Amino acid sequence: MAVAFETLEFDIDGVKTVVKAIGSGKPILFLHGASTLEGFDFAEGLADRFRVLAASHPGWGYSGDAPHIAGMADMVLHYLNLLDALDLAEKPHLMGFSMGGWMASELAGLARERFDKVVLVAPAGLNDPAHPATNLGALAPQDLPGYLAHDVTVALRYFPDGTDIVFAETFGADRAREGETLGRLLAPFGMGHPNLRRFLARITNPALVVWGTEDRLLPASQAPLWVEALPDARLLLVEDAGHFVMQEKPETLTRIGDFLAG
């Protein structure tokens, strides 16, 4: 059964911005990674206690094109403006996955007073040479699912299998569109910021870093670096899970929810 989301739409500086909302309770602003291929169905695992607001970044997913995007600073400004438009009755929690974790780090580092707790799930952005991320550009397309999930069947459910030509064509067009915006976002420094630790040092909010122990895309050996750089952080390592930790191990959402509710 498909997860039932409410669709909210905003005009943020001329960019159609779509937010998929589910649940009730204290809000969580969720920032997705470098692709929207896995969707937002994971949010059902938090919807019993929270109202999850899963926005598509400008140029990604359900949102409109954003040819002005030239770096992460533009995304941070966009989300500050979206927060103004949402006009929430209470401070939301902030949650970011992969590239969205990097985005959440810069956002919270600059505007920590706008958020309650922060959750970073397998965040990108530090680019520590001792703990290198996989170069996606060097991967053959057929190998990508094996880098996204430890149990490759979990990742494969989001990819075309050759039985639906329309889905395959849409999938390719969506990845090309998102990839074009991603290229502009990464133009200044690649997948991260050379001074990201300075942003992390400002995030005095209680923070949770979540990582799958078998992540082949962003190694779990990075996790202690994030915990050390954040003033008030704890670590949740999830055994036998890859980059798609929330999809592979849905019980992870309960543990994230316990942290946010505690």
Accessible surface in RSA format (square Angstrom, percent):
REM  Atomic radii and reference values for relative SASA: ProtOr
REM  Chains: A
REM  Algorithm: Lee & Richards
REM  Probe-radius: 1.40
REM  Slices: 20
REM RES _ NUM      All-atoms   Total-Side   Main-Chain    Non-polar    All polar
REM                ABS   REL    ABS   REL    ABS   REL    ABS   REL    ABS   REL
RES MET A   1   237.29 122.9 150.74  99.8  86.54 206.1 124.92 106.2 112.36 148.9
RES ALA A   2    91.53  84.2  64.22  99.1  27.31  62.1  72.56 102.2  18.97  50.3
RES VAL A   3    24.71  16.3   8.30   7.5  16.41  39.5  11.07   9.6  13.64  37.0
RES ALA A   4    88.97  81.8  66.50 102.6  22.47  51.1  75.08 105.7  13.89  36.8
RES PHE A   5    51.75  25.9  20.79  12.9  30.96  80.6  22.31  13.5  29.43  84.2
RES GLU A   6    88.20  50.6  78.09  59.1  10.11  24.1  41.31  79.9  46.89  38.3
RES THR A   7    73.42  52.2  45.95  46.6  27.47  65.5  36.52  49.1  36.90  55.8
RES LEU A   8    39.42  22.0  36.38  26.0   3.04   7.6  39.42  27.7   0.00   0.0
RES GLU A   9   112.63  64.7  82.32  62.3  30.31  72.2  23.59  45.6  89.04  72.7
RES PHE A  10    44.77  22.4  38.17  23.6   6.59  17.2  44.48  27.0   0.29   0.8
RES ASP A  11   111.73  78.3  82.00  81.6  29.74  70.3  36.77  86.5  74.96  74.8
RES ILE A  12     8.30   4.7   6.30   4.7   2.00   4.8   7.85   5.7   0.45   1.2
RES ASP A  13   116.39  81.5  75.99  75.6  40.39  95.5  36.63  86.2  79.76  79.5
RES GLY A  14    66.22  81.7   0.00   N/A  66.22  81.7  29.68  81.5  36.54  81.8
RES VAL A  15     9.71   6.4   8.37   7.6   1.34   3.2   9.71   8.4   0.00   0.0
RES LYS A  16    95.82  46.7  87.95  54.0   7.86  18.7  41.69  37.5  54.12  57.7
RES THR A  17     0.00   0.0   0.00   0.0   0.00   0.0   0.00   0.0   0.00   0.0
RES VAL A  18     7.28   4.8   6.91   6.3   0.37   0.9   6.91   6.0   0.37   1.0
RES VAL A  19     0.00   0.0   0.00   0.0   0.00   0.0   0.00   0.0   0.00   0.0
RES LYS A  20    34.02  16.6  33.87  20.8   0.15   0.4   5.29   4.8  28.73  30.6
RES ALA A  21     0.56   0.5   0.00   0.0   0.56   1.3   0.00   0.0   0.56   1.5
RES ILE A  22    22.42  12.8  18.06  13.5   4.35  10.5  22.42  16.1   0.00   0.0
RES GLY A  23    26.65  32.9   0.00   N/A  26.65  32.9  12.75  35.0  13.90  31.1
RES SER A  24    81.32  68.7  76.58 102.2   4.74  10.9  43.42  92.5  37.90  53.1
RES GLY A  25    48.91  60.3   0.00   N/A  48.91  60.3  30.50  83.7  18.41  41.2
RES LYS A  26    49.20  24.0  43.13  26.5   6.07  14.5  30.88  27.8  18.32  19.5
RES PRO A  27     9.63   7.0   9.63   8.8   0.00   0.0   9.63   7.9   0.00   0.0
RES ILE A  28     0.01   0.0   0.01   0.0   0.00   0.0   0.01   0.0   0.00   0.0
RES LEU A  29     0.00   0.0   0.00   0.0   0.00   0.0   0.00   0.0   0.00   0.0
RES PHE A  30     4.62   2.3   4.62   2.9   0.00   0.0   4.62   2.8   0.00   0.0
RES LEU A  31     0.00   0.0   0.00   0.0   0.00   0.0   0.00   0.0   0.00   0.0
RES HIS A  32     3.42   1.9   3.42   2.4   0.00   0.0   3.42   3.5   0.00   0.0
RES GLY A  33     1.44   1.8   0.00   N/A   1.44   1.8   1.44   4.0   0.00   0.0
RES ALA A  34    25.59  23.5  16.62  25.6   8.97  20.4  16.62  23.4   8.97  23.8
RES SER A  35    26.43  22.3  22.94  30.6   3.49   8.0  22.94  48.8   3.49   4.9
RES THR A  36    23.20  16.5  12.75  12.9  10.45  24.9   8.10  10.9  15.10  22.8
RES LEU A  37    27.36  15.2   8.12   5.8  19.24  48.4  12.72   8.9  14.65  39.4
RES GLU A  38    18.05  10.4  12.05   9.1   5.99  14.3   2.47   4.8  15.58  12.7
RES GLY A  39    30.95  38.2   0.00   N/A  30.95  38.2  26.52  72.8   4.43   9.9
RES PHE A  40    12.28   6.1   8.18   5.1   4.10  10.7   8.18   5.0   4.10  11.7
RES ASP A  41    81.68  57.2  76.47  76.1   5.21  12.3  24.91  58.6  56.77  56.6
RES PHE A  42    19.70   9.9   2.19   1.4  17.52  45.6  15.50   9.4   4.20  12.0
RES ALA A  43     0.00   0.0   0.00   0.0   0.00   0.0   0.00   0.0   0.00   0.0
RES GLU A  44   105.38  60.5  95.14  72.0  10.24  24.4  27.39  53.0  77.99  63.7
RES GLY A  45    38.70  47.7   0.00   N/A  38.70  47.7  26.56  72.9  12.14  27.2
RES LEU A  46     1.51   0.8   0.81   0.6   0.70   1.8   1.51   1.1   0.00   0.0
RES ALA A  47    17.41  16.0  10.34  16.0   7.07  16.1  10.49  14.8   6.92  18.3
RES ASP A  48   117.14  82.1  77.19  76.8  39.95  94.5  51.14 120.3  66.00  65.8
RES ARG A  49    86.17  36.2  69.97  35.7  16.20  38.6  48.22  65.9  37.95  23.0
RES PHE A  50     6.70   3.4   6.70   4.1   0.00   0.0   6.70   4.1   0.00   0.0
RES ARG A  51    67.83  28.5  67.83  34.6   0.00   0.0  27.36  37.4  40.47  24.5
RES VAL A  52     0.57   0.4   0.57   0.5   0.00   0.0   0.57   0.5   0.00   0.0
RES LEU A  53     2.59   1.4   2.59   1.8   0.00   0.0   2.59   1.8   0.00   0.0
RES ALA A  54     0.04   0.0   0.04   0.1   0.00   0.0   0.04   0.1   0.00   0.0
RES ALA A  55     0.00   0.0   0.00   0.0   0.00   0.0   0.00   0.0   0.00   0.0
RES SER A  56     0.60   0.5   0.49   0.7   0.11   0.2   0.00   0.0   0.60   0.8
RES HIS A  57     0.00   0.0   0.00   0.0   0.00   0.0   0.00   0.0   0.00   0.0
RES PRO A  58     0.00   0.0   0.00   0.0   0.00   0.0   0.00   0.0   0.00   0.0
RES GLY A  59     0.64   0.8   0.00   N/A   0.64   0.8   0.64   1.8   0.00   0.0
RES TRP A  60     0.00   0.0   0.00   0.0   0.00   0.0   0.00   0.0   0.00   0.0
RES GLY A  61    31.07  38.3   0.00   N/A  31.07  38.3  14.13  38.8  16.93  37.9
RES TYR A  62   121.18  56.6 110.14  62.7  11.05  28.7  71.79  54.0  49.39  60.9
RES SER A  63     3.63   3.1   0.00   0.0   3.63   8.4   0.00   0.0   3.63   5.1
RES GLY A  64    17.08  21.1   0.00   N/A  17.08  21.1  17.08  46.9   0.00   0.0
RES ASP A  65    96.87  67.9  80.39  80.0  16.48  39.0  29.06  68.4  67.81  67.6
RES ALA A  66     1.04   1.0   0.00   0.0   1.04   2.4   0.00   0.0   1.04   2.7
RES PRO A  67   112.43  81.9  92.63  84.4  19.79  72.0  94.28  77.8  18.15 112.8
RES HIS A  68    99.11  54.2  76.16  52.9  22.94  58.7  68.32  70.4  30.79  35.8
RES ILE A  69     1.76   1.0   0.00   0.0   1.76   4.3   0.00   0.0   1.76   4.8
RES ALA A  70    65.93  60.6  53.75  83.0  12.17  27.7  56.87  80.1   9.05  24.0
RES GLY A  71     7.44   9.2   0.00   N/A   7.44   9.2   7.42  20.4   0.03   0.1
RES MET A  72    11.60   6.0   6.81   4.5   4.79  11.4   6.81   5.8   4.79   6.3
RES ALA A  73    77.69  71.4  66.29 102.3  11.40  25.9  69.90  98.4   7.79  20.6
RES ASP A  74    40.77  28.6  37.19  37.0   3.58   8.5   1.92   4.5  38.85  38.7
RES MET A  75     0.00   0.0   0.00   0.0   0.00   0.0   0.00   0.0   0.00   0.0
RES VAL A  76     5.39   3.5   5.15   4.7   0.23   0.6   5.39   4.7   0.00   0.0
RES LEU A  77    99.48  55.4  98.48  70.5   1.00   2.5  99.24  69.7   0.24   0.6
RES HIS A  78     8.78   4.8   5.33   3.7   3.44   8.8   5.45   5.6   3.33   3.9
RES TYR A  79     0.12   0.1   0.12   0.1   0.00   0.0   0.12   0.1   0.00   0.0
RES LEU A  80    41.69  23.2  41.68  29.8   0.02   0.0  41.68  29.3   0.02   0.0
RES ASN A  81    41.43  28.6  38.10  36.8   3.33   8.0  10.37  25.0  31.05  30.0
RES LEU A  82     0.00   0.0   0.00   0.0   0.00   0.0   0.00   0.0   0.00   0.0
RES LEU A  83     8.49   4.7   4.47   3.2   4.02  10.1   4.47   3.1   4.02  10.8
RES ASP A  84    91.62  64.2  71.47  71.1  20.15  47.7  32.95  77.5  58.68  58.5
RES ALA A  85    45.30  41.7  16.64  25.7  28.66  65.2  28.29  39.8  17.01  45.1
RES LEU A  86    23.67  13.2   5.30   3.8  18.37  46.2   6.34   4.5  17.33  46.6
RES ASP A  87   121.35  85.0  99.60  99.1  21.74  51.4  23.72  55.8  97.62  97.4
RES LEU A  88    56.22  31.3  28.76  20.6  27.46  69.0  31.14  21.9  25.08  67.5
RES ALA A  89   114.75 105.5  65.17 100.6  49.58 112.8  76.40 107.6  38.35 101.6
RES GLU A  90    84.09  48.3  72.42  54.8  11.67  27.8  35.55  68.8  48.54  39.6
RES LYS A  91   108.87  53.1 101.24  62.1   7.62  18.2  64.28  57.9  44.58  47.5
RES PRO A  92     5.82   4.2   5.82   5.3   0.00   0.0   5.82   4.8   0.00   0.0
RES HIS A  93     1.41   0.8   1.41   1.0   0.00   0.0   1.17   1.2   0.23   0.3
RES LEU A  94     0.04   0.0   0.00   0.0   0.04   0.1   0.00   0.0   0.04   0.1
RES MET A  95     1.28   0.7   1.28   0.8   0.00   0.0   0.78   0.7   0.49   0.7
RES GLY A  96     0.00   0.0   0.00   N/A   0.00   0.0   0.00   0.0   0.00   0.0
RES PHE A  97     8.82   4.4   8.82   5.5   0.00   0.0   8.82   5.3   0.00   0.0
RES SER A  98    12.39  10.5  12.39  16.5   0.00   0.0   1.53   3.3  10.86  15.2
RES MET A  99     0.29   0.2   0.19   0.1   0.10   0.2   0.19   0.2   0.10   0.1
RES GLY A 100     0.00   0.0   0.00   N/A   0.00   0.0   0.00   0.0   0.00   0.0
RES GLY A 101     0.00   0.0   0.00   N/A   0.00   0.0   0.00   0.0   0.00   0.0
RES TRP A 102     5.04   2.0   5.04   2.4   0.00   0.0   5.04   2.7   0.00   0.0
RES MET A 103     0.25   0.1   0.25   0.2   0.00   0.0   0.25   0.2   0.00   0.0
RES ALA A 104     0.00   0.0   0.00   0.0   0.00   0.0   0.00   0.0   0.00   0.0
RES SER A 105     0.00   0.0   0.00   0.0   0.00   0.0   0.00   0.0   0.00   0.0
RES GLU A 106     7.98   4.6   7.98   6.0   0.00   0.0   0.00   0.0   7.98   6.5
RES LEU A 107     0.00   0.0   0.00   0.0   0.00   0.0   0.00   0.0   0.00   0.0
RES ALA A 108     0.00   0.0   0.00   0.0   0.00   0.0   0.00   0.0   0.00   0.0
RES GLY A 109     0.00   0.0   0.00   N/A   0.00   0.0   0.00   0.0   0.00   0.0
RES LEU A 110   101.14  56.3  79.92  57.2  21.22  53.3  80.61  56.6  20.53  55.3
RES ALA A 111     5.49   5.1   5.49   8.5   0.00   0.0   5.49   7.7   0.00   0.0
RES ARG A 112    79.13  33.2  77.91  39.7   1.22   2.9   9.68  13.2  69.45  42.1
RES GLU A 113   103.81  59.6  93.92  71.1   9.89  23.6  64.19 124.2  39.63  32.4
RES ARG A 114    75.67  31.8  70.34  35.9   5.33  12.7  25.16  34.4  50.51  30.6
RES PHE A 115     3.08   1.5   0.00   0.0   3.08   8.0   0.00   0.0   3.08   8.8
RES ASP A 116    49.69  34.8  44.02  43.8   5.67  13.4   8.37  19.7  41.32  41.2
RES LYS A 117    28.11  13.7  28.11  17.2   0.00   0.0  19.25  17.3   8.86   9.4
RES VAL A 118     0.00   0.0   0.00   0.0   0.00   0.0   0.00   0.0   0.00   0.0
RES VAL A 119     0.22   0.1   0.22   0.2   0.00   0.0   0.22   0.2   0.00   0.0
RES LEU A 120     0.00   0.0   0.00   0.0   0.00   0.0   0.00   0.0   0.00   0.0
RES VAL A 121     0.00   0.0   0.00   0.0   0.00   0.0   0.00   0.0   0.00   0.0
RES ALA A 122     0.14   0.1   0.14   0.2   0.00   0.0   0.14   0.2   0.00   0.0
RES PRO A 123     0.00   0.0   0.00   0.0   0.00   0.0   0.00   0.0   0.00   0.0
RES ALA A 124     2.74   2.5   2.61   4.0   0.13   0.3   2.74   3.9   0.00   0.0
RES GLY A 125     2.73   3.4   0.00   N/A   2.73   3.4   0.00   0.0   2.73   6.1
RES LEU A 126    12.70   7.1   1.45   1.0  11.25  28.3   1.58   1.1  11.13  29.9
RES ASN A 127    81.67  56.3  54.72  52.9  26.94  64.9  34.78  83.7  46.88  45.3
RES ASP A 128    25.54  17.9  22.31  22.2   3.22   7.6   2.42   5.7  23.12  23.1
RES PRO A 129   124.76  90.9  98.40  89.7  26.37  95.8 107.93  89.1  16.83 104.6
RES ALA A 130    77.49  71.3  44.66  68.9  32.83  74.7  56.04  78.9  21.45  56.8
RES HIS A 131    43.51  23.8  41.34  28.7   2.16   5.5  29.02  29.9  14.49  16.9
RES PRO A 132    93.45  68.1  78.46  71.5  15.00  54.5  83.59  69.0   9.87  61.3
RES ALA A 133    47.28  43.5  24.35  37.6  22.93  52.2  24.55  34.6  22.73  60.2
RES THR A 134    40.72  29.0  22.56  22.9  18.16  43.3  17.55  23.6  23.17  35.0
RES ASN A 135   101.54  70.0  88.71  85.7  12.83  30.9  36.56  88.0  64.98  62.8
RES LEU A 136    81.76  45.5  68.39  48.9  13.37  33.6  68.54  48.1  13.22  35.6
RES GLY A 137    75.76  93.4   0.00   N/A  75.76  93.4  40.89 112.2  34.88  78.1
RES ALA A 138    80.15  73.7  40.79  62.9  39.36  89.5  51.96  73.2  28.19  74.7
RES LEU A 139    36.30  20.2  18.92  13.5  17.37  43.7  20.68  14.5  15.62  42.0
RES ALA A 140    36.11  33.2  26.14  40.3   9.97  22.7  32.16  45.3   3.95  10.5
RES PRO A 141   112.80  82.2  99.45  90.7  13.35  48.5 107.09  88.4   5.71  35.5
RES GLN A 142   142.42  79.6 111.64  81.6  30.78  73.3  63.20 134.5  79.22  60.1
RES ASP A 143    68.18  47.8  61.87  61.6   6.32  14.9  12.34  29.0  55.85  55.7
RES LEU A 144    42.76  23.8  42.76  30.6   0.00   0.0  42.76  30.0   0.00   0.0
RES PRO A 145     6.76   4.9   6.76   6.2   0.00   0.0   6.76   5.6   0.00   0.0
RES GLY A 146    18.37  22.7   0.00   N/A  18.37  22.7  14.24  39.1   4.13   9.2
RES TYR A 147    44.82  20.9  43.49  24.7   1.33   3.5  12.80   9.6  32.03  39.5
RES LEU A 148    12.65   7.0  12.65   9.1   0.00   0.0  12.65   8.9   0.00   0.0
RES ALA A 149     2.80   2.6   0.00   0.0   2.80   6.4   1.24   1.7   1.56   4.1
RES HIS A 150    96.13  52.5  71.92  50.0  24.22  62.0  44.87  46.2  51.26  59.6
RES ASP A 151    68.85  48.2  62.37  62.1   6.48  15.3  26.70  62.8  42.15  42.0
RES VAL A 152    60.60  39.9  58.90  53.3   1.70   4.1  58.90  51.2   1.70   4.6
RES THR A 153    87.82  62.5  79.76  80.9   8.06  19.2  68.35  91.8  19.47  29.4
RES VAL A 154    12.17   8.0  12.15  11.0   0.03   0.1  12.17  10.6   0.00   0.0
RES ALA A 155     0.00   0.0   0.00   0.0   0.00   0.0   0.00   0.0   0.00   0.0
RES LEU A 156    87.37  48.7  79.91  57.2   7.46  18.8  80.07  56.2   7.29  19.6
RES ARG A 157   150.11  63.0 109.89  56.0  40.22  95.8  55.84  76.3  94.27  57.1
RES TYR A 158    41.03  19.2  35.23  20.0   5.80  15.1  29.24  22.0  11.79  14.5
RES PHE A 159    29.09  14.6  21.88  13.6   7.20  18.7  21.88  13.3   7.20  20.6
RES PRO A 160    44.34  32.3  21.98  20.0  22.37  81.3  22.96  19.0  21.39 132.9
RES ASP A 161   113.20  79.3  76.20  75.8  37.00  87.5  44.94 105.8  68.26  68.1
RES GLY A 162    67.69  83.5   0.00   N/A  67.69  83.5  37.16 102.0  30.53  68.4
RES THR A 163   116.90  83.1  78.95  80.0  37.96  90.5  71.11  95.5  45.79  69.2
RES ASP A 164    70.36  49.3  64.81  64.5   5.55  13.1  22.50  53.0  47.86  47.7
RES ILE A 165   127.25  72.4 120.78  90.0   6.47  15.6 123.03  88.6   4.22  11.4
RES VAL A 166   108.27  71.2 108.07  97.8   0.20   0.5 108.07  93.9   0.20   0.5
RES PHE A 167    84.94  42.5  80.48  49.8   4.46  11.6  84.62  51.3   0.32   0.9
RES ALA A 168    36.99  34.0  28.89  44.6   8.10  18.4  29.19  41.1   7.80  20.7
RES GLU A 169   117.50  67.5 103.38  78.2  14.12  33.6  47.46  91.8  70.04  57.2
RES THR A 170    68.59  48.8  63.69  64.6   4.90  11.7  49.44  66.4  19.14  28.9
RES PHE A 171    29.29  14.7  26.96  16.7   2.33   6.1  29.24  17.7   0.05   0.1
RES GLY A 172    37.63  46.4   0.00   N/A  37.63  46.4  32.01  87.9   5.62  12.6
RES ALA A 173    63.48  58.4  48.91  75.5  14.57  33.1  57.67  81.2   5.81  15.4
RES ASP A 174    57.31  40.1  56.22  56.0   1.10   2.6   7.05  16.6  50.26  50.1
RES ARG A 175    54.46  22.9  45.81  23.4   8.65  20.6  38.36  52.4  16.10   9.8
RES ALA A 176    70.48  64.8  50.50  77.9  19.98  45.5  62.60  88.2   7.88  20.9
RES ARG A 177    71.80  30.1  62.39  31.8   9.41  22.4  53.99  73.8  17.81  10.8
RES GLU A 178     3.83   2.2   3.83   2.9   0.00   0.0   2.88   5.6   0.94   0.8
RES GLY A 179    35.71  44.0   0.00   N/A  35.71  44.0  25.81  70.8   9.90  22.2
RES GLU A 180    99.74  57.3  86.88  65.7  12.86  30.6  61.48 118.9  38.26  31.2
RES THR A 181     3.65   2.6   3.65   3.7   0.00   0.0   0.00   0.0   3.65   5.5
RES LEU A 182    34.10  19.0  34.10  24.4   0.00   0.0  34.10  23.9   0.00   0.0
RES GLY A 183    42.62  52.6   0.00   N/A  42.62  52.6  34.11  93.6   8.51  19.0
RES ARG A 184    60.88  25.6  57.67  29.4   3.21   7.6  50.71  69.3  10.17   6.2
RES LEU A 185     1.81   1.0   0.00   0.0   1.81   4.5   0.00   0.0   1.81   4.9
RES LEU A 186    39.12  21.8  34.96  25.0   4.16  10.5  35.07  24.6   4.05  10.9
RES ALA A 187    79.29  72.9  42.25  65.2  37.04  84.2  53.36  75.1  25.93  68.7
RES PRO A 188    68.80  50.1  34.82  31.7  33.98 123.5  46.67  38.5  22.12 137.5
RES PHE A 189   112.27  56.2  83.88  52.0  28.39  73.9  94.40  57.2  17.88  51.2
RES GLY A 190    30.33  37.4   0.00   N/A  30.33  37.4  25.87  71.0   4.46  10.0
RES MET A 191    53.52  27.7  47.51  31.4   6.01  14.3  47.51  40.4   6.01   8.0
RES GLY A 192     0.42   0.5   0.00   N/A   0.42   0.5   0.09   0.3   0.32   0.7
RES HIS A 193    37.15  20.3  33.41  23.2   3.74   9.6  17.30  17.8  19.85  23.1
RES PRO A 194    96.33  70.2  53.03  48.3  43.29 157.4  66.46  54.9  29.86 185.6
RES ASN A 195    70.81  48.8  67.50  65.2   3.31   8.0   6.77  16.3  64.04  61.9
RES LEU A 196     1.40   0.8   0.35   0.3   1.05   2.7   0.35   0.2   1.05   2.8
RES ARG A 197   107.57  45.2 103.42  52.7   4.15   9.9  52.58  71.9  55.00  33.3
RES ARG A 198   179.82  75.5 169.97  86.6   9.85  23.5  57.31  78.3 122.52  74.3
RES PHE A 199    34.76  17.4  32.96  20.4   1.80   4.7  34.63  21.0   0.12   0.4
RES LEU A 200     0.00   0.0   0.00   0.0   0.00   0.0   0.00   0.0   0.00   0.0
RES ALA A 201    59.25  54.5  45.21  69.8  14.03  31.9  45.93  64.7  13.32  35.3
RES ARG A 202   102.79  43.2 101.47  51.7   1.32   3.1  46.02  62.9  56.77  34.4
RES ILE A 203     0.13   0.1   0.00   0.0   0.13   0.3   0.00   0.0   0.13   0.4
RES THR A 204    76.71  54.6  63.20  64.1  13.51  32.2  46.16  62.0  30.55  46.2
RES ASN A 205    14.52  10.0   8.79   8.5   5.74  13.8   6.50  15.6   8.02   7.8
RES PRO A 206    49.45  36.0  49.28  44.9   0.17   0.6  49.45  40.8   0.00   0.0
RES ALA A 207     1.05   1.0   0.17   0.3   0.88   2.0   0.17   0.2   0.88   2.3
RES LEU A 208     6.77   3.8   6.77   4.8   0.00   0.0   6.77   4.8   0.00   0.0
RES VAL A 209     0.00   0.0   0.00   0.0   0.00   0.0   0.00   0.0   0.00   0.0
RES VAL A 210     0.00   0.0   0.00   0.0   0.00   0.0   0.00   0.0   0.00   0.0
RES TRP A 211     0.00   0.0   0.00   0.0   0.00   0.0   0.00   0.0   0.00   0.0
RES GLY A 212     0.13   0.2   0.00   N/A   0.13   0.2   0.00   0.0   0.13   0.3
RES THR A 213    36.89  26.2  17.52  17.8  19.38  46.2  17.61  23.7  19.29  29.2
RES GLU A 214    69.72  40.0  63.00  47.7   6.71  16.0   9.59  18.5  60.13  49.1
RES ASP A 215    10.61   7.4   0.03   0.0  10.58  25.0   0.00   0.0  10.61  10.6
RES ARG A 216   125.33  52.6 110.06  56.1  15.27  36.4  45.19  61.8  80.13  48.6
RES LEU A 217    15.94   8.9  15.87  11.4   0.07   0.2  15.87  11.1   0.07   0.2
RES LEU A 218    13.75   7.7  13.75   9.8   0.00   0.0  13.75   9.7   0.00   0.0
RES PRO A 219    32.48  23.7  31.79  29.0   0.68   2.5  32.48  26.8   0.00   0.0
RES ALA A 220    20.10  18.5  12.53  19.3   7.56  17.2  12.79  18.0   7.30  19.4
RES SER A 221    56.58  47.8  39.22  52.3  17.36  40.0  43.70  93.1  12.87  18.0
RES GLN A 222     3.25   1.8   3.25   2.4   0.00   0.0   0.00   0.0   3.25   2.5
RES ALA A 223     0.15   0.1   0.15   0.2   0.00   0.0   0.15   0.2   0.00   0.0
RES PRO A 224    58.74  42.8  57.33  52.3   1.40   5.1  58.74  48.5   0.00   0.0
RES LEU A 225    32.97  18.4  30.43  21.8   2.55   6.4  31.38  22.0   1.59   4.3
RES TRP A 226     0.00   0.0   0.00   0.0   0.00   0.0   0.00   0.0   0.00   0.0
RES VAL A 227    36.47  24.0  31.68  28.7   4.79  11.5  31.68  27.5   4.79  13.0
RES GLU A 228   136.41  78.3 100.16  75.8  36.25  86.3  52.48 101.5  83.92  68.5
RES ALA A 229    22.22  20.4   4.46   6.9  17.76  40.4  15.06  21.2   7.16  19.0
RES LEU A 230     6.41   3.6   0.07   0.1   6.34  15.9   0.18   0.1   6.23  16.8
RES PRO A 231    75.79  55.2  30.39  27.7  45.40 165.0  43.19  35.7  32.61 202.6
RES ASP A 232    74.22  52.0  68.85  68.5   5.37  12.7  18.08  42.5  56.14  56.0
RES ALA A 233    27.55  25.3   0.00   0.0  27.55  62.7   1.85   2.6  25.70  68.1
RES ARG A 234   146.37  61.5 141.75  72.3   4.61  11.0  45.10  61.6 101.27  61.4
RES LEU A 235    66.27  36.9  34.51  24.7  31.76  79.8  34.51  24.2  31.76  85.5
RES LEU A 236    14.23   7.9  13.18   9.4   1.05   2.7  14.23  10.0   0.00   0.0
RES LEU A 237    76.43  42.6  60.17  43.0  16.26  40.9  60.17  42.3  16.26  43.8
RES VAL A 238     9.04   6.0   8.28   7.5   0.76   1.8   9.04   7.9   0.00   0.0
RES GLU A 239   117.06  67.2 110.05  83.3   7.01  16.7  54.62 105.7  62.43  51.0
RES ASP A 240    80.27  56.2  76.90  76.5   3.37   8.0  12.05  28.4  68.22  68.0
RES ALA A 241     0.00   0.0   0.00   0.0   0.00   0.0   0.00   0.0   0.00   0.0
RES GLY A 242     1.23   1.5   0.00   N/A   1.23   1.5   0.94   2.6   0.29   0.7
RES HIS A 243     2.98   1.6   2.86   2.0   0.12   0.3   2.32   2.4   0.66   0.8
RES PHE A 244     5.51   2.8   5.37   3.3   0.14   0.4   5.51   3.3   0.00   0.0
RES VAL A 245     0.42   0.3   0.24   0.2   0.18   0.4   0.24   0.2   0.18   0.5
RES MET A 246     6.12   3.2   3.23   2.1   2.89   6.9   3.23   2.7   2.89   3.8
RES GLN A 247    22.75  12.7  10.90   8.0  11.86  28.2  11.28  24.0  11.47   8.7
RES GLU A 248    22.05  12.7   3.52   2.7  18.53  44.1   1.93   3.7  20.13  16.4
RES LYS A 249    57.27  27.9  57.25  35.1   0.01   0.0  10.76   9.7  46.51  49.5
RES PRO A 250    84.52  61.6  78.98  72.0   5.54  20.1  79.27  65.4   5.25  32.6
RES GLU A 251   100.25  57.6  93.03  70.4   7.21  17.2  59.50 115.1  40.75  33.3
RES THR A 252     0.87   0.6   0.71   0.7   0.17   0.4   0.17   0.2   0.71   1.1
RES LEU A 253     3.77   2.1   3.62   2.6   0.15   0.4   3.62   2.5   0.15   0.4
RES THR A 254    74.78  53.2  73.60  74.6   1.18   2.8  46.46  62.4  28.32  42.8
RES ARG A 255   121.41  51.0 114.77  58.5   6.65  15.8  36.12  49.4  85.29  51.7
RES ILE A 256     0.00   0.0   0.00   0.0   0.00   0.0   0.00   0.0   0.00   0.0
RES GLY A 257     0.00   0.0   0.00   N/A   0.00   0.0   0.00   0.0   0.00   0.0
RES ASP A 258    75.76  53.1  65.72  65.4  10.04  23.7  28.41  66.9  47.35  47.2
RES PHE A 259    15.83   7.9   6.98   4.3   8.85  23.0  14.13   8.6   1.70   4.9
RES LEU A 260     7.08   3.9   0.18   0.1   6.90  17.3   0.18   0.1   6.90  18.6
RES ALA A 261    62.48  57.4  26.58  41.0  35.90  81.7  33.64  47.4  28.83  76.4
RES GLY A 262    81.29 100.2   0.00   N/A  81.29 100.2  64.22 176.2  17.07  38.2
END  Absolute sums over single chains surface
CHAIN  1 A    11295.2       8530.3       2764.9       6533.1       4762.1
END  Absolute sums over all chains
TOTAL         11295.2       8530.3       2764.9       6533.1       4762.1
